[in-house]
Structure formats: C-alpha cells, structure tokens
Amino acid sequence: MPDLDDGASIEMQGSGSKPYKLTNVGGIYRCSYPAYSTLGA
C-alpha cells in the first residue's frame, strides 16, 4: 500500500458490509476499524 499524503484518506473493504476509512493526519494513520488501535500498527 502506498503512503498517503497528509490529510489524504482511502477506503478499504473489510470483512463486513461497510468499508473502513484509513486517514493520514499529520503523519499518524487513523482507521475507522474499531480494533485498529489494538493491532499494534
């Protein structure tokens, strides 16, 4: 997966019906996946 520019976001299909949104905020990646913060990413 390519790096995202600051403020950019992409949607990725997960196992559920709704895609997850991955966003680069000041060099920190945030994801709408509920357990993302516990994955050690």
PDB file with one MODEL, atoms N, CA, C and O in Angstrom:
MODEL        1
ATOM      1  N   MET A   1       0.851  -1.177   0.000  1.00  0.00           N
ATOM      2  CA  MET A   1       0.000   0.000   0.000  1.00  0.00           C
ATOM      3  C   MET A   1       0.895   1.239   0.000  1.00  0.00           C
ATOM      4  O   MET A   1       1.844   1.307   0.781  1.00  0.00           O
ATOM      5  N   PRO A   2       0.611   2.213  -0.858  1.00  0.00           N
ATOM      6  CA  PRO A   2       1.416   3.433  -0.892  1.00  0.00           C
ATOM      7  C   PRO A   2       1.145   4.314   0.322  1.00  0.00           C
ATOM      8  O   PRO A   2       0.092   4.232   0.955  1.00  0.00           O
ATOM      9  N   ASP A   3       2.137   5.166   0.630  1.00  0.00           N
ATOM     10  CA  ASP A   3       1.940   6.137   1.709  1.00  0.00           C
ATOM     11  C   ASP A   3       0.884   7.142   1.289  1.00  0.00           C
ATOM     12  O   ASP A   3       0.749   7.458   0.107  1.00  0.00           O
ATOM     13  N   LEU A   4       0.140   7.640   2.256  1.00  0.00           N
ATOM     14  CA  LEU A   4      -0.866   8.671   1.993  1.00  0.00           C
ATOM     15  C   LEU A   4      -0.288  10.045   2.310  1.00  0.00           C
ATOM     16  O   LEU A   4       0.461  10.200   3.275  1.00  0.00           O
ATOM     17  N   ASP A   5      -0.631  11.034   1.506  1.00  0.00           N
ATOM     18  CA  ASP A   5      -0.249  12.409   1.810  1.00  0.00           C
ATOM     19  C   ASP A   5      -0.997  12.862   3.051  1.00  0.00           C
ATOM     20  O   ASP A   5      -2.055  12.325   3.380  1.00  0.00           O
ATOM     21  N   ASP A   6      -0.443  13.858   3.741  1.00  0.00           N
ATOM     22  CA  ASP A   6      -1.089  14.391   4.934  1.00  0.00           C
ATOM     23  C   ASP A   6      -2.495  14.871   4.594  1.00  0.00           C
ATOM     24  O   ASP A   6      -2.676  15.665   3.671  1.00  0.00           O
ATOM     25  N   GLY A   7      -3.472  14.400   5.324  1.00  0.00           N
ATOM     26  CA  GLY A   7      -4.865  14.768   5.107  1.00  0.00           C
ATOM     27  C   GLY A   7      -5.597  13.870   4.126  1.00  0.00           C
ATOM     28  O   GLY A   7      -6.813  13.981   3.977  1.00  0.00           O
ATOM     29  N   ALA A   8      -4.871  12.976   3.452  1.00  0.00           N
ATOM     30  CA  ALA A   8      -5.497  12.083   2.473  1.00  0.00           C
ATOM     31  C   ALA A   8      -6.117  10.881   3.175  1.00  0.00           C
ATOM     32  O   ALA A   8      -5.704  10.506   4.272  1.00  0.00           O
ATOM     33  N   SER A   9      -7.109  10.285   2.532  1.00  0.00           N
ATOM     34  CA  SER A   9      -7.733   9.094   3.083  1.00  0.00           C
ATOM     35  C   SER A   9      -8.144   8.160   1.953  1.00  0.00           C
ATOM     36  O   SER A   9      -8.363   8.586   0.819  1.00  0.00           O
ATOM     37  N   ILE A  10      -8.243   6.881   2.286  1.00  0.00           N
ATOM     38  CA  ILE A  10      -8.707   5.875   1.340  1.00  0.00           C
ATOM     39  C   ILE A  10      -9.690   4.969   2.061  1.00  0.00           C
ATOM     40  O   ILE A  10      -9.687   4.889   3.290  1.00  0.00           O
ATOM     41  N   GLU A  11     -10.527   4.290   1.299  1.00  0.00           N
ATOM     42  CA  GLU A  11     -11.434   3.304   1.871  1.00  0.00           C
ATOM     43  C   GLU A  11     -10.946   1.926   1.483  1.00  0.00           C
ATOM     44  O   GLU A  11     -10.530   1.699   0.346  1.00  0.00           O
ATOM     45  N   MET A  12     -10.998   1.000   2.438  1.00  0.00           N
ATOM     46  CA  MET A  12     -10.572  -0.370   2.208  1.00  0.00           C
ATOM     47  C   MET A  12     -11.704  -1.301   2.604  1.00  0.00           C
ATOM     48  O   MET A  12     -12.352  -1.102   3.632  1.00  0.00           O
ATOM     49  N   GLN A  13     -11.937  -2.309   1.792  1.00  0.00           N
ATOM     50  CA  GLN A  13     -13.001  -3.252   2.105  1.00  0.00           C
ATOM     51  C   GLN A  13     -12.548  -4.192   3.213  1.00  0.00           C
ATOM     52  O   GLN A  13     -11.481  -4.801   3.131  1.00  0.00           O
ATOM     53  N   GLY A  14     -13.358  -4.300   4.231  1.00  0.00           N
ATOM     54  CA  GLY A  14     -13.076  -5.222   5.325  1.00  0.00           C
ATOM     55  C   GLY A  14     -13.948  -6.462   5.193  1.00  0.00           C
ATOM     56  O   GLY A  14     -14.487  -6.735   4.121  1.00  0.00           O
ATOM     57  N   SER A  15     -14.082  -7.197   6.258  1.00  0.00           N
ATOM     58  CA  SER A  15     -14.882  -8.415   6.219  1.00  0.00           C
ATOM     59  C   SER A  15     -16.381  -8.129   6.348  1.00  0.00           C
ATOM     60  O   SER A  15     -17.207  -8.982   6.025  1.00  0.00           O
ATOM     61  N   GLY A  16     -16.727  -6.937   6.816  1.00  0.00           N
ATOM     62  CA  GLY A  16     -18.131  -6.571   6.967  1.00  0.00           C
ATOM     63  C   GLY A  16     -18.682  -5.918   5.713  1.00  0.00           C
ATOM     64  O   GLY A  16     -18.024  -5.887   4.673  1.00  0.00           O
ATOM     65  N   SER A  17     -19.891  -5.399   5.822  1.00  0.00           N
ATOM     66  CA  SER A  17     -20.541  -4.797   4.662  1.00  0.00           C
ATOM     67  C   SER A  17     -20.048  -3.380   4.370  1.00  0.00           C
ATOM     68  O   SER A  17     -20.123  -2.923   3.229  1.00  0.00           O
ATOM     69  N   LYS A  18     -19.546  -2.683   5.386  1.00  0.00           N
ATOM     70  CA  LYS A  18     -19.071  -1.312   5.182  1.00  0.00           C
ATOM     71  C   LYS A  18     -17.555  -1.286   5.057  1.00  0.00           C
ATOM     72  O   LYS A  18     -16.860  -2.013   5.768  1.00  0.00           O
ATOM     73  N   PRO A  19     -17.029  -0.441   4.143  1.00  0.00           N
ATOM     74  CA  PRO A  19     -15.566  -0.321   4.038  1.00  0.00           C
ATOM     75  C   PRO A  19     -15.009   0.481   5.216  1.00  0.00           C
ATOM     76  O   PRO A  19     -15.725   1.251   5.855  1.00  0.00           O
ATOM     77  N   TYR A  20     -13.726   0.284   5.487  1.00  0.00           N
ATOM     78  CA  TYR A  20     -13.046   1.040   6.530  1.00  0.00           C
ATOM     79  C   TYR A  20     -12.329   2.217   5.895  1.00  0.00           C
ATOM     80  O   TYR A  20     -11.854   2.122   4.763  1.00  0.00           O
ATOM     81  N   LYS A  21     -12.249   3.321   6.615  1.00  0.00           N
ATOM     82  CA  LYS A  21     -11.588   4.514   6.109  1.00  0.00           C
ATOM     83  C   LYS A  21     -10.260   4.682   6.828  1.00  0.00           C
ATOM     84  O   LYS A  21     -10.214   4.728   8.057  1.00  0.00           O
ATOM     85  N   LEU A  22      -9.165   4.776   6.051  1.00  0.00           N
ATOM     86  CA  LEU A  22      -7.823   4.979   6.579  1.00  0.00           C
ATOM     87  C   LEU A  22      -7.397   6.396   6.217  1.00  0.00           C
ATOM     88  O   LEU A  22      -7.436   6.777   5.047  1.00  0.00           O
ATOM     89  N   THR A  23      -6.988   7.180   7.221  1.00  0.00           N
ATOM     90  CA  THR A  23      -6.655   8.586   7.026  1.00  0.00           C
ATOM     91  C   THR A  23      -5.287   8.894   7.627  1.00  0.00           C
ATOM     92  O   THR A  23      -4.955   8.406   8.707  1.00  0.00           O
ATOM     93  N   ASN A  24      -4.489   9.711   6.919  1.00  0.00           N
ATOM     94  CA  ASN A  24      -3.214  10.188   7.428  1.00  0.00           C
ATOM     95  C   ASN A  24      -3.444  11.578   8.000  1.00  0.00           C
ATOM     96  O   ASN A  24      -3.802  12.506   7.274  1.00  0.00           O
ATOM     97  N   VAL A  25      -3.238  11.716   9.304  1.00  0.00           N
ATOM     98  CA  VAL A  25      -3.423  13.011   9.969  1.00  0.00           C
ATOM     99  C   VAL A  25      -2.091  13.408  10.596  1.00  0.00           C
ATOM    100  O   VAL A  25      -1.737  12.933  11.675  1.00  0.00           O
ATOM    101  N   GLY A  26      -1.363  14.275   9.916  1.00  0.00           N
ATOM    102  CA  GLY A  26      -0.079  14.735  10.437  1.00  0.00           C
ATOM    103  C   GLY A  26       0.941  13.614  10.592  1.00  0.00           C
ATOM    104  O   GLY A  26       1.761  13.653  11.510  1.00  0.00           O
ATOM    105  N   GLY A  27       0.905  12.622   9.715  1.00  0.00           N
ATOM    106  CA  GLY A  27       1.848  11.512   9.786  1.00  0.00           C
ATOM    107  C   GLY A  27       1.382  10.364  10.657  1.00  0.00           C
ATOM    108  O   GLY A  27       2.067   9.348  10.769  1.00  0.00           O
ATOM    109  N   ILE A  28       0.220  10.518  11.275  1.00  0.00           N
ATOM    110  CA  ILE A  28      -0.357   9.463  12.113  1.00  0.00           C
ATOM    111  C   ILE A  28      -1.552   8.876  11.373  1.00  0.00           C
ATOM    112  O   ILE A  28      -2.467   9.598  10.977  1.00  0.00           O
ATOM    113  N   TYR A  29      -1.534   7.574  11.195  1.00  0.00           N
ATOM    114  CA  TYR A  29      -2.624   6.915  10.482  1.00  0.00           C
ATOM    115  C   TYR A  29      -3.748   6.566  11.433  1.00  0.00           C
ATOM    116  O   TYR A  29      -3.528   6.018  12.513  1.00  0.00           O
ATOM    117  N   ARG A  30      -4.962   6.896  11.008  1.00  0.00           N
ATOM    118  CA  ARG A  30      -6.164   6.581  11.783  1.00  0.00           C
ATOM    119  C   ARG A  30      -7.070   5.722  10.916  1.00  0.00           C
ATOM    120  O   ARG A  30      -7.154   5.916   9.703  1.00  0.00           O
ATOM    121  N   CYS A  31      -7.737   4.786  11.539  1.00  0.00           N
ATOM    122  CA  CYS A  31      -8.615   3.886  10.806  1.00  0.00           C
ATOM    123  C   CYS A  31      -9.935   3.782  11.538  1.00  0.00           C
ATOM    124  O   CYS A  31      -9.986   3.812  12.767  1.00  0.00           O
ATOM    125  N   SER A  32     -11.019   3.659  10.755  1.00  0.00           N
ATOM    126  CA  SER A  32     -12.334   3.540  11.361  1.00  0.00           C
ATOM    127  C   SER A  32     -12.613   2.129  11.873  1.00  0.00           C
ATOM    128  O   SER A  32     -13.648   1.897  12.498  1.00  0.00           O
ATOM    129  N   TYR A  33     -11.696   1.171  11.617  1.00  0.00           N
ATOM    130  CA  TYR A  33     -11.851  -0.191  12.130  1.00  0.00           C
ATOM    131  C   TYR A  33     -11.779  -0.133  13.648  1.00  0.00           C
ATOM    132  O   TYR A  33     -10.805   0.395  14.185  1.00  0.00           O
ATOM    133  N   PRO A  34     -12.778  -0.658  14.366  1.00  0.00           N
ATOM    134  CA  PRO A  34     -12.841  -0.497  15.822  1.00  0.00           C
ATOM    135  C   PRO A  34     -11.617  -1.015  16.585  1.00  0.00           C
ATOM    136  O   PRO A  34     -11.232  -0.410  17.586  1.00  0.00           O
ATOM    137  N   ALA A  35     -11.002  -2.102  16.151  1.00  0.00           N
ATOM    138  CA  ALA A  35      -9.878  -2.673  16.886  1.00  0.00           C
ATOM    139  C   ALA A  35      -8.518  -2.239  16.347  1.00  0.00           C
ATOM    140  O   ALA A  35      -7.495  -2.772  16.777  1.00  0.00           O
ATOM    141  N   TYR A  36      -8.481  -1.288  15.417  1.00  0.00           N
ATOM    142  CA  TYR A  36      -7.220  -0.882  14.784  1.00  0.00           C
ATOM    143  C   TYR A  36      -6.176  -0.440  15.798  1.00  0.00           C
ATOM    144  O   TYR A  36      -4.999  -0.769  15.651  1.00  0.00           O
ATOM    145  N   SER A  37      -6.584   0.294  16.817  1.00  0.00           N
ATOM    146  CA  SER A  37      -5.633   0.813  17.796  1.00  0.00           C
ATOM    147  C   SER A  37      -5.015  -0.292  18.637  1.00  0.00           C
ATOM    148  O   SER A  37      -3.970  -0.067  19.247  1.00  0.00           O
ATOM    149  N   THR A  38      -5.613  -1.470  18.697  1.00  0.00           N
ATOM    150  CA  THR A  38      -5.070  -2.564  19.494  1.00  0.00           C
ATOM    151  C   THR A  38      -4.239  -3.533  18.665  1.00  0.00           C
ATOM    152  O   THR A  38      -3.725  -4.514  19.202  1.00  0.00           O
ATOM    153  N   LEU A  39      -4.096  -3.279  17.358  1.00  0.00           N
ATOM    154  CA  LEU A  39      -3.361  -4.192  16.489  1.00  0.00           C
ATOM    155  C   LEU A  39      -1.864  -3.932  16.488  1.00  0.00           C
ATOM    156  O   LEU A  39      -1.106  -4.710  15.909  1.00  0.00           O
ATOM    157  N   GLY A  40      -1.423  -2.857  17.122  1.00  0.00           N
ATOM    158  CA  GLY A  40      -0.015  -2.526  17.156  1.00  0.00           C
ATOM    159  C   GLY A  40       0.495  -1.965  15.846  1.00  0.00           C
ATOM    160  O   GLY A  40       1.681  -2.090  15.537  1.00  0.00           O
ATOM    161  N   ALA A  41      -0.371  -1.356  15.079  1.00  0.00           N
ATOM    162  CA  ALA A  41       0.013  -0.814  13.769  1.00  0.00           C
ATOM    163  C   ALA A  41       0.699   0.523  13.918  1.00  0.00           C
ATOM    164  O   ALA A  41       1.092   1.129  12.921  1.00  0.00           O
TER     165      ALA A  41
ENDMDL
END
